[in-house]
Amino acid sequence: MKSEIFRPFRALGAAIALIGAAGFATAEPQHGIAMYGDPVLPPDFVSLPYANPDAPKGGRIVFGEPGGYDSLNPHIRKGRAPWGVRSHVFESLLGRNYDEPFTLYGLLAESVETGPDREWVEFTLREEAAFSDGSPVTVDDVIWSFETLGTVGHPRYINAWNKIDSVEATGERSVRFTFNTEDRELPLIVGLRPILKKAQYGGVDFAESGGIDIVPIGSSPYVIDAFDVGRYISFRRNPDYWGNDLPFNRGRHNLDEIRYDYFGDGDVVFEAFKAGETNSFRESNGAKWDTNYNFPAIQSGDIVQSLIPHERPSGIKGFVMNTRRDAFKDWRVREAMIQAFNFEFINQSLNGGRDPRITSYFSNSVLGMSHDPAEGQVLALLEPFSDDLMPGAIEGYSLPEGDGTERNRKNLRAALALMEEAGWTVQEGEMKNTEGQPFTFEILLSQGATQTHQMIDIYTEALSRMGITPTVTIVDSAQYKERTNAFDFGMAYYQRSLSLSPGNEQWLYWGSEAATQEGSRNWMGVQSPAIDAMITEILTTETQEGFRAATHALDRALTSGRYVVPVWHNPVSRLAHVKELHYPEALPMYGDWVGFQPDVWWWEE
């Protein structure tokens, strides 16, 4: 018999109302720090509200992953490191409570203090904080980590580092960061940076330290136990972990082993799960969830299906258009590409029509834009940029809707009209400009992404009816990363997850400077004064109302920019797992954070 578990999450309204009402905390050492207002949990809290403090220790979780890896350093551009290394090996000064929009509590640091305007932040390390080899975590390790990551680390660390004016030891266990930019999120960003062991990298060129020669030593509850490059990596719980008794960790890190096995593609990963080679699987396809889970282990109850809902933003997922390329510089061409994508038919064909479309970057949340004309504070933020914004940003914009048929005639006619406005017409069966040059571009895909390939097959068939024949290039994961890092594509499959607390990461996703930084996440190449201004407003506003207005305005600027052909999102996490794996009844505000295994999961037979 199929066993499907669905657990509700707490309402967001009351929790979100808490932020913004109190303003910002004044300067004195605190046990935590919130983006707006004060931390909800008191200094003497027992555990995070969504953790089970009585959860037993033991057991293991085995994930299947497509692709492979060739590095154990997740902090540089070179190489491909397993996601689990960053997540399971390293810790930060502060840790996040996912039952609040954006609040951090002491982890390596026992306290955090800021200036009146958050122009500086000071952390005091816990005396007992230690790396897995027993050596203490020192202020010197903290300073070296920030300097190294900010200067030769991955580009994602550069933006925050450039906003730090100085870093100085203010005591044996205390360190202060002084900022050169007004940005109220910076103390929190600093608090979340990974802390590395300086001594491990003595005499090493950190930027070139990709590979497997250095097995990283962190301070977290897990250590790298065993690995075979490209095949598997296993993390073992450290019984001597320094932070076992911290309230922040109580009920977390319960499994003795976390293992990732690597396979050729997503289909093979599912077959490995069915065969019992792995014991947890995340299903992204609603139709498959209903039809493919009838194998013996499901029927016997050895595997259960869990649905974990959430109200976090949809984020953006789909096919991003690289505006650095001439083909996609004109917004009318980008809108034509969106019109030609037959979402209703594709969703029905591949998902049984179960998953809703992404309608904006922050859709499915209180931060999502209205599709009506802008008004009030949102309008006031956008109006100074009216000459530069794309049509619809102020007037209102919605994605086109198809009739559900394969031909999608109305939207294809609209796409052809837009192409003609942009100077492209069908000539002798081929889309060309007035000079007779054909309109074409490359679609870059990664191997093993079966559903993505199916989407593109349907999409390119529709484009062919417009006289457009793109080149579809499928490469392995290493080449895909290399080419997207260098922005070497016309269109590519793309996903950016967003939260209820957008902040400095927005610069990395679509800030103007990131458009010219190879390895950044601004694949679309957007350089927009309006977008930059909305990000700045998000980071400097002092009220929840101002924060929401700025995010609504940012959502409008991004969505109306027509940079991505959006697909669908999952308002629930669909997890199939062995019956011995359990998660708490209480779900946090970010409901499916529990679905991001294995943080608060445990093993119980």
C-alpha positions in Angstrom: 0.0 0.0 0.0 1.2 3.5 -0.9 2.0 5.6 2.2 1.9 9.3 1.6 2.6 11.7 4.5 1.4 15.4 4.3 2.2 17.7 7.1 1.0 21.3 7.4 3.3 24.2 8.2 2.8 27.1 10.5 1.1 30.2 9.1 3.5 32.9 7.9 1.5 35.9 8.8 2.3 36.2 12.6 6.0 35.4 12.1 6.5 37.9 9.3 4.6 40.5 11.3 7.2 40.2 14.0 9.9 41.6 11.7 9.9 45.3 11.0 7.7 46.3 14.0 10.6 46.9 16.3 13.2 48.4 14.1 16.9 47.4 14.6 18.5 46.2 17.8 21.0 48.6 19.4 24.6 47.9 20.0 25.4 45.4 22.8 26.5 41.8 22.7 23.5 39.5 21.7 22.9 35.8 21.3 21.6 36.4 17.8 20.8 39.0 15.2 17.7 39.5 13.0 17.5 41.4 9.7 14.5 43.3 11.1 13.6 43.6 14.8 14.9 41.3 17.4 15.5 37.5 17.4 12.4 35.6 18.4 14.2 32.9 20.4 15.4 34.0 23.9 19.0 33.6 25.0 18.1 30.5 27.0 16.2 28.7 24.2 16.4 24.9 24.4 16.4 24.0 20.7 15.3 25.3 17.3 11.5 25.1 17.2 11.4 22.6 14.3 14.0 20.2 15.7 13.2 17.2 17.9 15.5 17.6 20.9 14.9 13.9 21.7 15.7 12.5 18.3 18.0 9.5 18.6 21.4 9.3 17.0 22.4 6.6 14.5 21.5 5.3 11.0 22.4 6.7 7.6 21.0 8.5 4.6 22.3 7.7 1.1 21.5 10.1 -1.7 21.9 9.5 -5.5 23.4 12.4 -7.5 23.8 12.7 -11.3 27.2 13.7 -12.7 30.3 13.6 -10.6 33.0 15.6 -8.9 36.8 16.2 -9.2 37.5 18.5 -6.2 37.1 18.7 -2.4 37.3 22.5 -2.3 33.9 24.1 -2.7 35.3 27.6 -2.1 37.0 28.3 -5.4 36.1 28.4 -9.1 38.4 25.6 -10.1 36.9 22.1 -10.1 33.6 20.6 -9.1 33.2 19.8 -5.4 30.3 17.8 -3.9 27.6 20.0 -2.4 27.9 18.1 0.8 31.5 19.3 1.5 30.4 22.9 2.0 27.2 21.9 3.9 28.6 19.1 6.2 32.2 20.0 6.8 32.4 23.7 7.5 30.7 26.0 10.0 30.1 29.7 10.3 30.1 32.2 13.1 26.3 32.2 13.2 23.7 29.7 12.1 20.2 30.3 10.7 16.8 29.6 12.2 14.5 28.7 9.4 11.4 29.5 11.5 12.1 33.2 11.1 12.5 35.2 7.8 16.2 36.0 8.4 17.6 35.5 11.9 20.9 34.1 13.0 22.1 32.7 16.3 25.5 32.0 17.7 27.3 29.0 16.4 31.1 29.3 16.4 30.5 32.7 18.0 28.9 33.0 21.4 27.8 36.6 20.8 27.4 39.2 18.1 27.4 43.0 18.5 26.8 45.8 16.0 27.2 49.5 15.8 24.1 51.7 16.0 23.7 51.8 12.2 25.3 48.4 11.7 28.4 50.1 10.4 30.5 47.4 12.1 29.9 44.0 13.6 31.9 42.2 16.3 31.9 38.5 17.1 33.2 36.7 20.2 34.2 33.1 19.5 33.2 30.3 21.9 36.1 29.2 23.9 35.3 25.5 23.2 35.0 25.9 19.4 37.4 23.5 17.7 38.2 21.9 14.4 37.7 18.2 13.9 41.4 17.5 14.6 41.0 19.1 18.1 42.7 22.4 17.4 40.9 25.5 18.5 39.1 27.8 16.1 40.9 31.1 16.5 40.5 34.7 15.5 43.4 34.2 13.2 41.5 31.5 11.4 38.5 33.8 11.0 40.5 36.7 9.6 42.5 34.5 7.2 39.3 32.8 6.0 37.7 36.1 5.1 40.8 37.6 3.4 41.4 34.4 1.4 37.8 33.8 0.3 37.4 37.5 -0.5 40.5 37.8 -2.6 41.2 34.4 -4.3 38.0 32.5 -3.5 34.9 31.9 -5.6 33.4 35.1 -7.0 30.4 34.7 -4.8 32.5 35.9 -1.9 33.9 39.1 -3.6 30.9 41.4 -3.2 30.7 41.3 0.5 34.5 41.4 0.9 34.6 44.6 -1.1 32.3 46.2 1.4 34.6 45.4 4.4 36.9 48.3 5.2 38.9 46.5 7.9 39.0 43.3 9.9 40.8 43.4 13.3 41.2 41.3 16.4 39.8 43.1 19.4 40.6 40.5 21.9 41.9 36.9 22.2 38.5 35.6 21.1 36.9 38.6 19.4 37.1 40.0 15.9 35.5 43.2 14.5 34.5 43.9 10.8 34.1 47.5 9.9 32.2 48.3 6.7 32.6 51.0 4.0 29.1 50.7 2.7 25.6 51.2 4.1 24.2 47.8 4.0 22.2 46.5 7.0 22.5 42.9 5.9 26.3 42.8 6.0 26.6 41.7 9.6 24.4 38.7 8.8 26.3 37.9 5.6 29.6 38.0 7.5 28.1 35.7 10.1 27.3 33.0 7.5 30.7 32.8 5.8 32.5 29.5 6.3 35.5 29.4 8.6 38.5 27.4 7.4 41.6 26.1 9.2 44.4 28.4 8.2 47.2 26.0 9.1 45.9 23.4 6.6 46.7 25.7 3.6 50.1 26.9 4.6 52.3 27.1 1.5 49.3 26.2 -0.8 48.0 28.4 -3.6 44.4 28.4 -2.4 43.0 29.4 -5.8 44.5 26.4 -7.4 43.8 24.0 -4.5 41.0 22.2 -6.4 41.4 18.4 -6.6 41.5 15.8 -3.9 45.0 16.1 -2.5 43.8 18.2 0.5 41.0 16.7 2.5 39.5 19.7 4.2 39.4 19.9 8.0 36.3 21.8 9.3 34.6 22.4 12.7 31.2 20.9 11.9 29.6 17.7 13.2 30.8 15.7 10.2 34.1 14.7 8.7 34.9 13.3 5.3 35.2 9.6 6.0 35.8 8.0 2.6 35.5 8.8 -1.1 36.1 7.6 -4.6 36.3 10.5 -7.0 33.3 10.7 -9.2 31.7 7.6 -7.6 30.8 8.4 -4.0 31.7 10.5 -0.9 30.8 9.6 2.7 30.6 11.9 5.7 30.8 10.4 9.2 29.4 12.1 12.3 32.1 13.1 14.7 31.3 11.8 18.2 33.8 14.3 19.6 32.2 17.3 17.8 32.8 20.4 20.0 29.2 21.7 19.6 27.2 18.6 20.5 25.6 20.3 23.6 24.7 23.6 22.0 21.0 24.4 22.1 21.3 25.5 18.4 22.3 21.9 17.5 20.0 20.0 19.8 17.9 17.6 17.6 20.1 18.2 14.6 22.9 16.2 12.9 21.4 12.9 14.1 22.5 10.5 11.4 25.8 8.6 11.8 26.5 8.7 8.0 25.6 10.9 5.1 26.6 9.4 1.8 26.3 10.6 -1.8 26.6 8.1 -4.7 27.0 9.4 -8.2 25.3 8.1 -11.3 25.2 9.0 -15.0 21.9 10.8 -15.0 18.6 11.4 -13.2 16.9 8.4 -14.6 19.7 6.1 -13.3 19.5 7.8 -9.9 15.8 6.8 -9.7 16.5 3.3 -10.7 19.2 3.0 -8.1 16.7 4.2 -5.5 14.2 1.6 -6.6 16.9 -1.1 -6.3 17.7 0.0 -2.8 21.2 1.4 -3.6 20.1 4.7 -2.1 17.4 5.4 0.5 16.0 8.8 -0.2 14.9 10.4 -3.5 13.5 13.9 -4.3 10.9 13.8 -7.0 10.4 16.9 -9.1 7.8 15.6 -11.5 4.2 15.6 -10.2 3.0 13.1 -12.8 5.8 10.6 -11.9 5.0 11.0 -8.2 1.5 9.7 -8.9 2.4 7.0 -11.4 6.0 5.7 -10.9 5.8 4.9 -7.2 4.2 1.5 -7.4 7.3 -0.7 -7.0 7.5 -3.5 -4.4 9.2 -1.4 -1.7 6.3 1.1 -1.8 3.7 -1.6 -1.7 5.3 -3.2 1.3 5.6 0.0 3.2 9.4 -0.1 3.3 9.5 3.1 1.3 7.1 6.0 2.2 6.2 9.1 0.3 6.2 12.5 2.1 4.8 15.8 1.0 6.3 18.8 2.7 4.7 22.2 1.8 6.2 25.6 1.8 5.5 29.3 1.1 8.9 30.3 0.0 9.3 32.2 -3.3 9.2 30.1 -6.4 12.5 31.5 -7.6 13.2 31.4 -11.3 13.7 28.3 -13.3 13.7 27.8 -17.0 15.7 28.8 -20.1 17.8 31.9 -19.6 18.6 34.1 -22.6 22.1 35.6 -22.7 21.7 39.3 -23.5 25.4 39.6 -24.2 24.5 37.9 -27.5 23.0 40.0 -30.3 20.2 37.6 -30.7 18.7 38.4 -27.3 19.5 42.1 -26.9 16.0 43.2 -28.0 13.2 42.7 -25.4 10.7 42.0 -28.2 12.8 39.0 -29.3 12.9 37.7 -25.7 9.1 38.1 -25.4 8.7 36.2 -28.7 10.7 33.4 -27.2 8.4 33.3 -24.2 5.3 33.4 -26.4 6.6 30.5 -28.4 7.1 28.3 -25.3 3.9 26.3 -25.1 3.9 26.0 -21.3 0.4 24.6 -20.9 1.0 21.8 -23.4 4.5 21.0 -22.1 3.3 21.0 -18.5 0.4 18.6 -19.4 2.7 16.3 -21.4 5.5 16.0 -18.9 3.8 16.7 -15.5 0.2 15.9 -16.1 -0.4 19.6 -15.6 0.1 19.3 -11.9 2.8 21.9 -11.2 2.0 25.6 -11.4 3.9 28.0 -13.6 6.4 30.4 -12.2 4.7 33.8 -12.8 7.5 36.0 -11.4 10.8 35.6 -9.5 9.2 35.9 -6.1 5.8 34.3 -7.0 4.2 31.9 -4.5 5.0 34.3 -1.6 4.2 37.6 0.0 7.2 39.1 -1.8 5.7 38.4 -5.3 4.7 41.3 -7.5 1.2 42.2 -8.4 0.4 41.9 -12.1 -1.7 45.1 -12.0 -0.2 48.6 -12.5 2.3 49.6 -9.9 1.0 51.9 -7.2 2.1 53.5 -3.9 5.6 52.9 -2.7 6.4 50.5 -5.5 5.4 53.0 -8.1 7.5 55.7 -6.4 10.6 53.4 -6.5 10.2 52.6 -10.2 9.1 55.9 -11.6 12.6 57.5 -11.6 13.7 54.7 -14.0 10.6 54.7 -16.2 12.7 55.5 -19.4 14.9 52.5 -18.8 12.4 49.9 -17.6 10.9 47.3 -20.0 7.3 47.7 -21.0 5.1 46.2 -18.2 7.3 47.0 -15.3 5.0 49.9 -14.2 1.9 49.2 -16.3 1.7 45.5 -15.3 2.9 42.4 -17.0 1.7 38.8 -17.1 3.1 35.8 -18.9 1.1 34.7 -22.0 -1.4 31.8 -21.6 -1.8 29.2 -24.3 -4.9 27.2 -25.2 -3.3 23.9 -24.2 -3.2 22.6 -27.7 0.0 21.5 -29.4 -0.2 24.1 -32.2 -0.5 27.1 -29.8 -1.5 29.2 -32.8 -2.4 32.5 -31.0 0.8 32.7 -29.1 2.9 31.8 -32.2 1.2 34.6 -34.2 2.0 37.0 -31.4 5.6 35.8 -31.4 5.9 36.3 -35.2 4.5 39.8 -34.8 7.1 40.7 -32.2 9.9 39.3 -34.3 8.7 41.5 -37.2 8.7 44.5 -34.9 12.3 43.7 -34.0 13.3 43.5 -37.7 12.9 39.7 -38.3 10.6 38.1 -40.8 10.1 34.6 -42.3 11.8 34.6 -45.7 11.5 31.4 -47.8 10.7 29.4 -44.6 13.6 30.9 -42.5 13.5 33.7 -40.0 15.9 36.5 -41.4 16.6 40.2 -41.0 16.5 42.8 -43.7 20.1 41.8 -44.7 19.2 38.2 -45.2 21.0 36.9 -42.1 19.2 34.0 -40.3 18.1 34.3 -36.7 19.7 31.4 -34.8 21.2 30.7 -31.5 22.6 27.9 -29.4 20.8 26.1 -26.6 23.3 24.6 -24.1 22.1 21.6 -22.1 23.8 19.3 -19.6 23.8 15.5 -20.1 21.3 13.4 -18.1 18.7 16.1 -17.7 16.0 14.0 -19.3 13.0 16.2 -18.7 14.9 19.3 -19.7 15.7 17.6 -23.0 12.1 16.7 -23.5 11.0 20.3 -23.0 13.5 21.5 -25.5 12.3 18.9 -28.1 8.8 20.4 -27.9 10.1 23.9 -27.8 12.4 23.6 -30.8 9.5 22.1 -32.8 7.5 25.2 -32.1 10.4 27.5 -33.0 10.8 25.6 -36.3 7.2 26.6 -37.3 8.5 30.2 -36.9 11.5 29.5 -39.2 13.9 29.3 -36.3 16.3 26.4 -36.0 18.5 26.7 -32.9 21.5 24.5 -32.4 21.1 22.3 -29.4 24.4 21.3 -27.7 24.5 18.7 -25.0 27.7 18.5 -22.9 28.8 16.8 -19.7 28.5 18.5 -16.4 32.1 19.7 -16.3 31.8 21.3 -19.8 28.5 22.8 -18.8 30.0 24.5 -15.8 33.0 25.7 -17.7 30.9 27.2 -20.5 28.2 28.8 -18.3 31.0 30.2 -16.1 32.3 31.9 -19.2 28.8 32.9 -20.4 29.5 30.8 -23.6 25.9 30.1 -24.6 22.9 31.7 -26.2 20.2 30.0 -24.1 20.7 27.5 -21.2 18.7 25.8 -18.5 18.9 27.9 -15.4 17.6 28.0 -11.8 18.0 30.5 -9.0 16.4 29.7 -5.7 15.1 32.7 -3.7 14.1 33.2 -0.1 11.8 35.4 2.0 14.9 37.4 2.9 16.6 38.5 -0.3 19.8 40.4 0.2 23.3 40.6 -1.0 23.0 37.5 -3.1 20.8 39.6 -5.5 24.0 41.4 -6.6 25.5 38.0 -7.6 22.3 37.0 -9.5 21.5 40.1 -11.5 23.7 43.0 -10.3 25.3 45.0 -13.1 28.9 44.3 -11.9 28.3 40.6 -11.9 27.4 40.7 -15.6 31.0 41.1 -16.5 32.5 38.8 -13.9 33.1 35.3 -15.3 31.8 32.7 -12.9 29.1 35.0 -11.5 25.5 33.9 -11.4 24.3 36.7 -13.7 24.0 34.4 -16.7 21.4 36.6 -18.3 24.0 39.5 -18.5 21.5 42.1 -17.3 22.9 45.5 -16.4 20.0 47.7 -15.2 20.2 50.8 -13.1 16.7 50.1 -11.9 17.5 46.6 -10.7 20.7 47.8 -9.0 18.7 50.6 -7.2 16.0 48.1 -6.0 18.7 45.8 -4.6 20.2 48.8 -2.8 16.8 49.7 -1.4 16.3 46.2 -0.1 19.6 46.4 1.7 19.2 49.8 3.2 15.5 50.2 4.1 14.7 50.1 7.8 11.1 48.9 7.7 9.3 45.8 6.7 7.0 47.8 4.5 9.9 49.4 2.7 11.6 46.0 2.3 8.4 44.5 0.7 7.9 47.4 -1.6 11.5 47.2 -2.8 11.2 43.5 -3.4 8.0 43.9 -5.3 9.6 46.6 -7.5 12.7 44.3 -8.1 10.3 41.5 -9.1 8.6 43.7 -11.6 11.9 44.9 -13.1 13.2 41.3 -13.5 10.0 39.7 -14.7 9.2 42.4 -17.3 12.8 42.3 -18.5 11.9 38.9 -20.0 15.3 37.3 -19.4 14.1 33.8 -18.8 11.5 31.5 -20.4 10.0 30.3 -17.0 8.7 26.8 -16.4 7.1 25.4 -13.3 7.8 25.2 -9.6 6.9 22.8 -6.8 4.9 24.3 -4.0 5.6 21.1 -2.1 8.7 19.0 -1.6 8.1 15.4 -2.7 10.4 13.0 -0.9 10.4 9.2 -1.1 12.5 7.5 1.6 12.9 4.4 3.7 10.5 4.2 6.6 13.3 4.4 9.1 14.0 8.0 8.2 11.8 10.4 10.1 11.4 14.2 10.4 9.6 16.4 13.0 5.9 17.1 13.1 6.5 20.8 13.5 7.6 22.5 10.3 9.3 25.8 10.1 8.3 29.0 8.3 10.4 27.8 5.4 8.4 24.6 5.5 10.4 22.5 3.1 13.7 23.4 4.8 12.9 20.1 6.6 12.8 18.7 3.1 16.4 19.7 2.6 17.7 16.6 4.2 19.2 15.6 6.5 19.4 18.5 9.0 16.7 17.5 11.5 16.0 14.0 10.2 16.7 10.9 12.3 16.8 7.1 12.0 14.4 5.1 14.0 13.4 1.5 13.3 
